[in-house]
Amino acid sequence: MKAEMEKIILEFFNKLWIKLTSLDIDEKEENIFFVKINTPESGLLIWTHGITFEAIQSILRAILNNKFDKKIKVHFEINDYIHNKDAKLFAFIDKEIKRAKETWRNMKLPRFSAYERKKIHDYVWNLNDPEIFTESRWEWIERRLYIILEKNKNFNSKKIKEKISLSIDLDWDDI
């Protein structure tokens, strides 16, 4: 199966006129494959924010599933793109955790995809820091991830929106 898969992938990239310097296929479990591709033309395959990379993955997965008449999972890596992307993401999360601890405030993170939110949840969980945890809030496109300090775990977005009244007693003698 690996040899036939390699033939299909090589033919796919040859038809796109993309030169591959290496192609490694590793079967992690039954019907789960990790495909590592090295090419000097990675910019064309990845493009801005990985748009082309995701499209190529989808097309190749569909071709392979159709060819083998069964559901297989294929994970692609082009010139360590996913590894480097994850390293940048986790460096950003480390910086936000540090900032949360320094300011004693919960941090609202920018919008991430569901897959990236899952990676962040797993990463923070694996840090084994009892002072920090993550939480996703809201629905659909508004879904956001928060880094929450344990002492602020009763954090509630409704409390933030409530108006706080403050009364000041002015002593007119000092004015």
Secondary structure as GFF3:
##gff-version 3
##sequence-region A 1 175
A	DSSP	alpha_helix	2	15	.	.	.	ID=ss1
A	DSSP	beta_strand	22	29	.	.	.	ID=ss2
A	DSSP	beta_strand	32	38	.	.	.	ID=ss3
A	DSSP	alpha_helix	42	46	.	.	.	ID=ss4
A	DSSP	three_ten_helix	48	50	.	.	.	ID=ss5
A	DSSP	alpha_helix	51	68	.	.	.	ID=ss6
A	DSSP	beta_strand	73	78	.	.	.	ID=ss7
A	DSSP	alpha_helix	81	103	.	.	.	ID=ss8
A	DSSP	beta_strand	107	108	.	.	.	ID=ss9
A	DSSP	alpha_helix	114	126	.	.	.	ID=ss10
A	DSSP	beta_strand	132	137	.	.	.	ID=ss11
A	DSSP	three_ten_helix	140	142	.	.	.	ID=ss12
A	DSSP	beta_strand	144	149	.	.	.	ID=ss13
A	DSSP	three_ten_helix	150	152	.	.	.	ID=ss14
A	DSSP	alpha_helix	157	161	.	.	.	ID=ss15
A	DSSP	three_ten_helix	172	174	.	.	.	ID=ss16
###
